Amino acid sequence: MTESSQRGDYERRIKRLEDNDEKIFDSLEKIKDGQHSQNLINQKMNFTLDSINRERELEKENKKESKEDIKKIKFWVLGLVGTIISTLIITTVKMIFGL
């Protein structure tokens, strides 16, 4: 009787161990799936961050070019206005002194 009860006890223990193993393997599989999903999300985030950084660099370059263009236009306008004003001054002086 003790042998059969020990055998039954062993079988129950083995069954519990097998059930625990299945639970552990299921848990590990879920963890693997979760890690895979997280890797995909990380890749998407990296792609998005790279895109944002590229856009920022383009914006910086565009702002720099805009500043340079504005400087050129300012100097052009100053040169034009300076030429017109100097011509008017010279003409006025010539008219006043009759040169």
Secondary structure, DSSP 8 states (H G I E B T S, - for coil): -HHHHHHHHHHHHHHHHHHHHHHHHHHHHHHHHHHHHHHHHHHHHHHHHHHHHHHHHHHHHHHHHHHHHHHHHHHHHHHHHHHHHHHHHHHHHHHHHT-
